[in-house]
Amino acid sequence: MSVDLEKILRPVDTPMAPYVPKYMLLASGEAVVVRPVERDEIPDILKHVEPLLHVERDYYDVVGARLYSELLAHYRHRYQDQYVLAVQIDGELAAVVNGRQVNPKLGMSLHTVALRRGLRVGAHAFAAKMEYHFDELGHDEVLVVAESPIGFRRWMIEYKLEKRFEVPHELGGVPSWALTRELFDAARSSLVVGRRPVPPELLDKAMDKILPPSDPPTPALDPLSATRSKYDPTATALMVERWAMERAEEASKDA
Ligand SMILES: CC(C)(COP(=O)(O)OP(=O)(O)OC[C@H]1O[C@@H](n2cnc3c(N)ncnc32)[C@H](O)[C@@H]1OP(=O)(O)O)[C@@H](O)C(=O)NCCC(=O)NCCS
């Protein structure tokens, strides 16, 4: 009985062409490899996405929570036609991207998360997934949304995306933007980089193990967060605490 029900609950993935790994050099001089992530590697990625749920800055929390849910559902066979790519520097996880095929002509961009900042790894990861949608999967158009202002700058502005506001995106039902094949071809020479095949030593290092990010985004040290959590936006609790500490310090000096 339970086996039969699983047949109904588990979506049947449409066969999709594999992503062919590529590599490139970053502005830092480091080599990065972009490669597909197999289903059984998903837990190795989830443990580095989970801490992002607590990083408010640049919407890592919202994107992290959504990405975690998509990856987990993919791992547990509860998401249809999803692919995941990892970007690695010397094995270290530097970015994760995912997306899915809606139908043979339409792609849906899901998420892009950079775990190393300031090197455009996120931008390169997004370019790699768009390349996959157009060159390997043969899509005519990919629907995109941005949760963060940096994302909006990177995708909507840099690629000059077209509005598809009449189409609700799968990510929260917000209005969609579209990257068409024409727009992607126009952006190719400036935004899409990388070479194939990946030298064997680089590829082996990437495929061997997904190593933890060395400098991932972390929650800001925000002393006001304590008062916010007490519904105290004027920070009175913090000031009262500080005065009590000052009084105790004065008293110890006087003693
Ligand atoms: C959007 C995102 C993928 C872009 O990644 P990226 O291309 O590697 O770019 P970064 O985020 O590292 O940097 C973006 C800008 O912030 C600056 N920046 C922010 N934090 C930085 C840091 N710690 N060190 C250095 N630069 C930093 C960069 O200089 C860069 O400026 P630029 O646009 O003038 O080049 C990434 O910001 C991210 O993962 N954000 C959170 C999740 C998100 O919003 N995803 C996209 C959903 S639409």
The ligand as an SDF file (V2000), in Angstrom:
LIG
                    3D

 48 50  0  0  0  0  0  0  0  0999 V2000
   22.9650   38.1980   -5.3980 C   0  0  0  0  0  0  0  0  0  0  0  0
   24.2800   37.4600   -5.1910 C   0  0  0  0  0  0  0  0  0  0  0  0
   24.1340   36.0280   -5.6470 C   0  0  0  0  0  0  0  0  0  0  0  0
   25.3680   38.1560   -6.0320 C   0  0  0  0  0  0  0  0  0  0  0  0
   26.5910   37.5100   -5.7980 O   0  0  0  0  0  0  0  0  0  0  0  0
   27.9720   38.0940   -6.4030 P   0  0  0  0  0  0  0  0  0  0  0  0
   27.7700   38.3810   -7.8370 O   0  0  0  0  0  0  0  0  0  0  0  0
   29.0260   37.1070   -6.0510 O   0  0  0  0  0  0  0  0  0  0  0  0
   28.1970   39.4740   -5.6860 O   0  0  0  0  0  0  0  0  0  0  0  0
   28.4200   39.8200   -4.1180 P   0  0  0  0  0  0  0  0  0  0  0  0
   27.1530   39.5890   -3.3950 O   0  0  0  0  0  0  0  0  0  0  0  0
   29.6390   39.1940   -3.5640 O   0  0  0  0  0  0  0  0  0  0  0  0
   28.6840   41.3750   -4.2070 O   0  0  0  0  0  0  0  0  0  0  0  0
   27.6740   42.2690   -4.6360 C   0  0  0  0  0  0  0  0  0  0  0  0
   28.1350   43.6620   -4.3710 C   0  0  0  0  0  0  0  0  0  0  0  0
   28.2370   43.8750   -2.9810 O   0  0  0  0  0  0  0  0  0  0  0  0
   29.5790   44.1560   -2.6030 C   0  0  0  0  0  0  0  0  0  0  0  0
   29.8140   43.3550   -1.3940 N   0  0  0  0  0  0  0  0  0  0  0  0
   28.8750   43.0070   -0.5380 C   0  0  0  0  0  0  0  0  0  0  0  0
   29.4040   42.3170    0.4740 N   0  0  0  0  0  0  0  0  0  0  0  0
   30.6920   42.2210    0.2400 C   0  0  0  0  0  0  0  0  0  0  0  0
   31.7690   41.6240    0.9450 C   0  0  0  0  0  0  0  0  0  0  0  0
   31.6030   41.0000    2.1040 N   0  0  0  0  0  0  0  0  0  0  0  0
   32.9720   41.6920    0.4000 N   0  0  0  0  0  0  0  0  0  0  0  0
   33.1500   42.3400   -0.7290 C   0  0  0  0  0  0  0  0  0  0  0  0
   32.1880   42.9170   -1.4380 N   0  0  0  0  0  0  0  0  0  0  0  0
   30.9530   42.8650   -0.9550 C   0  0  0  0  0  0  0  0  0  0  0  0
   30.4210   43.7940   -3.7930 C   0  0  0  0  0  0  0  0  0  0  0  0
   31.5160   44.6710   -3.9140 O   0  0  0  0  0  0  0  0  0  0  0  0
   29.4940   43.9220   -4.9710 C   0  0  0  0  0  0  0  0  0  0  0  0
   29.4910   45.2220   -5.5170 O   0  0  0  0  0  0  0  0  0  0  0  0
   29.3220   45.4210   -7.1010 P   0  0  0  0  0  0  0  0  0  0  0  0
   27.9020   45.0440   -7.4190 O   0  0  0  0  0  0  0  0  0  0  0  0
   29.5990   46.8540   -7.2940 O   0  0  0  0  0  0  0  0  0  0  0  0
   30.2820   44.5090   -7.7710 O   0  0  0  0  0  0  0  0  0  0  0  0
   24.7350   37.5290   -3.6990 C   0  0  0  0  0  0  0  0  0  0  0  0
   24.7410   38.8670   -3.2630 O   0  0  0  0  0  0  0  0  0  0  0  0
   23.8370   36.7220   -2.7730 C   0  0  0  0  0  0  0  0  0  0  0  0
   23.9910   35.5250   -2.6470 O   0  0  0  0  0  0  0  0  0  0  0  0
   22.9050   37.4270   -2.1130 N   0  0  0  0  0  0  0  0  0  0  0  0
   21.9840   36.8270   -1.1650 C   0  0  0  0  0  0  0  0  0  0  0  0
   20.9360   35.9650   -1.8360 C   0  0  0  0  0  0  0  0  0  0  0  0
   20.3330   36.6440   -3.0280 C   0  0  0  0  0  0  0  0  0  0  0  0
   19.8700   37.7500   -2.9720 O   0  0  0  0  0  0  0  0  0  0  0  0
   20.3140   35.8870   -4.1230 N   0  0  0  0  0  0  0  0  0  0  0  0
   19.7340   36.3170   -5.3520 C   0  0  0  0  0  0  0  0  0  0  0  0
   18.2690   36.1530   -5.2480 C   0  0  0  0  0  0  0  0  0  0  0  0
   17.5360   37.1220   -6.4600 S   0  0  0  0  0  0  0  0  0  0  0  0
  1  2  1  0
  2  3  1  0
  2  4  1  0
  2 36  1  0
  4  5  1  0
  5  6  1  0
  6  7  2  0
  6  8  1  0
  6  9  1  0
  9 10  1  0
 10 11  2  0
 10 12  1  0
 10 13  1  0
 13 14  1  0
 14 15  1  0
 15 16  1  0
 15 30  1  0
 16 17  1  0
 17 18  1  0
 17 28  1  0
 18 19  1  0
 18 27  1  0
 19 20  2  0
 20 21  1  0
 21 22  1  0
 21 27  2  0
 22 23  1  0
 22 24  2  0
 24 25  1  0
 25 26  2  0
 26 27  1  0
 28 29  1  0
 28 30  1  0
 30 31  1  0
 31 32  1  0
 32 33  2  0
 32 34  1  0
 32 35  1  0
 36 37  1  0
 36 38  1  0
 38 39  2  0
 38 40  1  0
 40 41  1  0
 41 42  1  0
 42 43  1  0
 43 44  2  0
 43 45  1  0
 45 46  1  0
 46 47  1  0
 47 48  1  0
M  END
$$$$
